[in-house]
Amino acid sequence: MAKKVTPYKDSNLGKKEQVTQMFDTISKNYDGLNRVISFGIDIKWRKRVVAILKKKKPQSILDIATGTGDLAIKMVETGAKKIVGLDISPGMLEVGENKVNEKKLHETIEMIVGDSENLSFDENSFDAVTVAFGVRNFETLEKGLAEIHRVLKPSGTFVVLETSVPTKTPYKQGYNFHCKYILPFVGRLFSKDRSAYTYLSESAAVFPHGENFNNILRKIGFIEVENKPQTFGVASIYVATKA
């Protein structure tokens, strides 16, 4: 079992409540910091997620841990008639809602507060479910994945974009240096929450990426599971199907 990492070491709150507090605090700076920290490569990764789903022609998509809505907005390109962006952080959703309204996409995209581990949707509700940089924030990973499996329609597609740890030299060493020093340093410069970006790097380091995550997906009941490493292995796109 992966080591449990939380944003605030001295807090008495559970991980879920701490994650909510953290993202509410950094929500106004989140998009800009992401572009700086990832050198903008995260935009390319999201485009690849959209390209995968575009081939599936989903009519309804649930984007869990939607944050400020970047992926939900991009997924309009799939042709889906209904896209629901769900997040536990009202602060992140407020930023996302503003972006949706500015692009006049409110008839297609609905942004709602929700808990990924207790989804308020019926079984077999969505053609596709996506999570970008969010599964590592689940308090109980398998519970969240089981909920996703429940609300996904049979033959529906589940796509996860998540950070991973490169295994080859020199990318592994470069990634470790970036996570240990650069990411927290930039986070402290631009964010009033000093713990947030330390947590984001630590949680990425302990997440069961690659085949370990594939096996968890299979255990939940997903089939046709595969992962596609991105940019020297610093992230992966996982694709799975509900039988």
Secondary structure, DSSP 8 states (H G I E B T S, - for coil): ------S-TT--S-HHHHHHHHHHHHHHHHHHHHHHHTTTHHHHHHHHHHHHHHTT--SEEEEET-TTSHHHHHGGGGT-SEEEEEES-HHHHHHHHHHHHHTT-TTTEEEEE--TTS--S-TT-EEEEEEES-GGG-SSHHHHHHHHHHHEEEEEEEEEEEE----STTHHHHHHHIIIIIHHHHHHHH-S-TTHHHHHHHHHHHS--THHHHHHHHHHTEEEEEEEEEGGGTEEEEEEEE-
